Amino acid sequence: MQPTIRQYPDTWHAAEEDQERAWLDDWMRGRVCPATLQVCSRTTATVPALTVAGSC
């Protein structure tokens, strides 16, 4: 795997880019609350159970 080429050479922009990538990863994994756009803690985040209508 090739290393990611950073768009900005300075430390601040690189840190912001890393933070954004981490947030996007959490978003794709369903760890971000869609109402607040904040990352939910792993212990409180719940995934709703799928139910089939009419099943017991």
C-alpha positions as CSV (number, residue, x, y, z in Angstrom):
1,M,0.0,0.0,0.0
2,Q,1.4,3.4,-1.0
3,P,1.6,6.0,1.7
4,T,-1.0,8.8,1.6
5,I,0.4,12.0,0.1
6,R,-0.6,14.9,2.3
7,Q,-2.1,17.9,0.7
8,Y,-0.5,20.2,3.3
9,P,3.1,20.0,4.5
10,D,2.6,21.7,7.9
11,T,1.8,19.9,11.1
12,W,-1.5,21.6,11.9
13,H,-3.1,20.8,8.5
14,A,-1.8,17.2,8.7
15,A,-3.4,16.8,12.2
16,E,-6.7,18.2,10.9
17,E,-6.6,15.9,7.9
18,D,-6.0,12.9,10.2
19,Q,-8.8,13.9,12.5
20,E,-11.2,14.2,9.5
21,R,-10.2,10.8,8.2
22,A,-10.9,9.3,11.6
23,W,-14.3,10.9,11.8
24,L,-15.2,9.7,8.3
25,D,-14.1,6.2,9.2
26,D,-16.4,6.4,12.3
27,W,-19.2,7.7,10.1
28,M,-18.8,4.8,7.6
29,R,-18.8,2.3,10.5
30,G,-22.1,3.8,12.0
31,R,-20.5,5.3,15.1
32,V,-21.6,8.8,14.4
33,C,-25.0,10.0,15.7
34,P,-26.9,11.4,12.6
35,A,-28.7,14.0,14.8
36,T,-25.7,15.6,16.4
37,L,-22.9,14.5,14.0
38,Q,-20.8,13.6,17.1
39,V,-19.0,10.3,17.5
40,C,-20.9,8.1,20.0
41,S,-18.8,6.3,22.5
42,R,-18.4,2.6,21.8
43,T,-20.1,1.6,25.0
44,T,-23.3,3.7,24.4
45,A,-23.6,3.3,20.7
46,T,-26.3,0.8,19.8
47,V,-27.3,-0.6,16.5
48,P,-31.1,-1.1,16.2
49,A,-32.1,-4.7,15.8
50,L,-33.8,-5.6,12.6
51,T,-37.3,-7.0,13.0
52,V,-39.6,-8.5,10.5
53,A,-43.2,-7.3,10.6
54,G,-45.5,-10.0,11.9
55,S,-42.8,-12.1,13.5
56,C,-42.8,-13.1,17.2
